[in-house]
């Protein structure tokens, strides 16, 4: 997919500015609503699944110079890269936006989870961890407070390299469907470690907006879309 974009480029309708957006199953509602809002405002939104290959394809398209802005709502691939999951997009994830110098919003979407295949494929070193078996082929593992603190630092380091306008948006009501209160990955200590590390390591001039909403609430999706639209 990335090679196709680099060779041919996407073909936007009526030469509309193109927005790249990252999405996962646990952020589908958010990205779908944000896409709707941006398309009504006159933008073309290309959605990439945050499954490793999808993240690499998005980075390649951003590097191509064809993208006007980025809705990086789902940065989960960094959890797999750091902890050792199967859906890593590599250490360059979140770097292309800095090189392209284009506006963006960044959300720590689904950094509560590391992805593995069937339950038996999970390395023995993680046997004591909190798991959620999504289906027979997908097993999710909750990130710990220590891992979340490191992930916050990594995200901040990446975002600090951005020279175009960028805002970090934090959904305090849960960074995924299953990290909301009452859900299997609800862990306020881990979430606090993530947010505190992200905020404390960010450049002081980068805005951080915290919303009480869950990441998939319509209000949060509209906040994402409107924040990027203001920059554009």
HUBELLIN-V639262 format. One record per residue. N is the residue number from 1. RES is the residue in one small letter. PSI is psi as a letter, one per 20 degrees, with the letter a starting at -180 (999 if undefined). OMEGA is omega in whole degrees, 0 to 359 (* if undefined). Layout:
BEGIN
N_RES_PSI_OMEGA / N_RES_PSI_OMEGA
END
This chain:
BEGIN
1_x_g_179 / 2_x_h_180 / 3_x_h_179 / 4_x_g_180 / 5_x_g_183 / 6_x_h_181 / 7_x_g_190 / 8_x_h_185 / 9_x_q_176 / 10_x_r_181 / 11_x_n_182 / 12_x_q_178 / 13_x_p_177 / 14_x_k_176 / 15_x_k_177 / 16_x_q_174 / 17_x_q_185 / 18_x_p_177 / 19_x_p_174 / 20_x_p_180 / 21_x_q_179 / 22_x_p_186 / 23_x_q_177 / 24_x_r_179 / 25_x_h_182 / 26_x_i_176 / 27_x_j_185 / 28_x_g_183 / 29_x_g_180 / 30_x_g_184 / 31_x_h_179 / 32_x_g_179 / 33_x_g_178 / 34_x_h_177 / 35_x_g_179 / 36_x_g_181 / 37_x_g_183 / 38_x_h_178 / 39_x_h_176 / 40_x_h_178 / 41_x_i_174 / 42_x_j_181 / 43_x_q_172 / 44_x_p_183 / 45_x_p_176 / 46_x_p_185 / 47_x_p_180 / 48_x_p_177 / 49_x_p_182 / 50_x_m_185 / 51_x_k_183 / 52_x_f_178 / 53_x_h_178 / 54_x_g_177 / 55_x_g_178 / 56_x_h_178 / 57_x_g_178 / 58_x_g_178 / 59_x_g_180 / 60_x_g_180 / 61_x_g_177 / 62_x_g_179 / 63_x_h_183 / 64_x_i_180 / 65_x_j_184 / 66_x_i_185 / 67_x_p_180 / 68_x_h_181 / 69_x_r_186 / 70_x_p_171 / 71_x_n_184 / 72_x_m_186 / 73_x_h_187 / 74_x_n_184 / 75_x_k_186 / 76_x_h_183 / 77_x_h_178 / 78_x_h_176 / 79_x_g_178 / 80_x_h_179 / 81_x_g_185 / 82_x_g_186 / 83_x_h_180 / 84_x_k_178 / 85_x_a_187 / 86_x_i_184 / 87_x_k_179 / 88_x_q_174 / 89_x_j_179 / 90_x_r_185 / 91_x_i_180 / 92_x_i_181 / 93_x_p_184 / 94_x_j_181 / 95_x_h_185 / 96_x_h_180 / 97_x_h_177 / 98_x_g_180 / 99_x_h_183 / 100_x_i_180 / 101_x_l_179 / 102_x_q_182 / 103_x_q_180 / 104_x_r_164 / 105_x_q_181 / 106_x_p_180 / 107_x_p_177 / 108_x_l_186 / 109_x_p_177 / 110_x_k_171 / 111_x_j_174 / 112_x_i_188 / 113_x_q_172 / 114_x_p_188 / 115_x_p_172 / 116_x_r_177 / 117_x_c_179 / 118_x_q_187 / 119_x_h_181 / 120_x_i_181 / 121_x_i_181 / 122_x_p_180 / 123_x_q_183 / 124_x_h_182 / 125_x_i_181 / 126_x_j_189 / 127_x_h_183 / 128_x_j_189 / 129_x_r_178 / 130_x_o_183 / 131_x_q_172 / 132_x_o_180 / 133_x_o_182 / 134_x_g_172 / 135_x_a_184 / 136_x_h_183 / 137_x_i_187 / 138_x_p_175 / 139_x_p_181 / 140_x_q_179 / 141_x_p_182 / 142_x_p_175 / 143_x_q_182 / 144_x_r_175 / 145_x_g_179 / 146_x_g_179 / 147_x_h_180 / 148_x_h_177 / 149_x_g_178 / 150_x_h_178 / 151_x_h_175 / 152_x_g_179 / 153_x_g_180 / 154_x_g_179 / 155_x_g_180 / 156_x_g_180 / 157_x_g_178 / 158_x_g_184 / 159_x_h_179 / 160_x_h_180 / 161_x_i_181 / 162_x_p_177 / 163_x_h_174 / 164_x_r_181 / 165_x_p_179 / 166_x_q_175 / 167_x_p_175 / 168_x_p_180 / 169_x_p_185 / 170_x_o_176 / 171_x_n_184 / 172_x_i_180 / 173_x_j_179 / 174_x_p_181 / 175_x_j_171 / 176_x_r_177 / 177_x_g_189 / 178_x_j_173 / 179_x_j_176 / 180_x_q_178 / 181_x_p_180 / 182_x_i_181 / 183_x_r_187 / 184_x_h_183 / 185_x_j_177 / 186_x_o_183 / 187_x_n_184 / 188_x_h_178 / 189_x_g_178 / 190_x_g_180 / 191_x_g_179 / 192_x_h_178 / 193_x_g_179 / 194_x_g_184 / 195_x_g_181 / 196_x_g_179 / 197_x_g_179 / 198_x_g_182 / 199_x_g_185 / 200_x_h_181 / 201_x_i_179 / 202_x_q_170 / 203_x_q_185 / 204_x_h_183 / 205_x_i_181 / 206_x_p_182 / 207_x_q_173 / 208_x_p_179 / 209_x_p_178 / 210_x_p_179 / 211_x_q_177 / 212_x_i_186 / 213_x_r_167 / 214_x_q_184 / 215_x_h_183 / 216_x_j_175 / 217_x_q_181 / 218_x_h_181 / 219_x_h_180 / 220_x_g_178 / 221_x_g_179 / 222_x_h_176 / 223_x_g_177 / 224_x_g_182 / 225_x_g_182 / 226_x_h_179 / 227_x_g_179 / 228_x_h_180 / 229_x_h_178 / 230_x_g_179 / 231_x_h_184 / 232_x_999_*
END
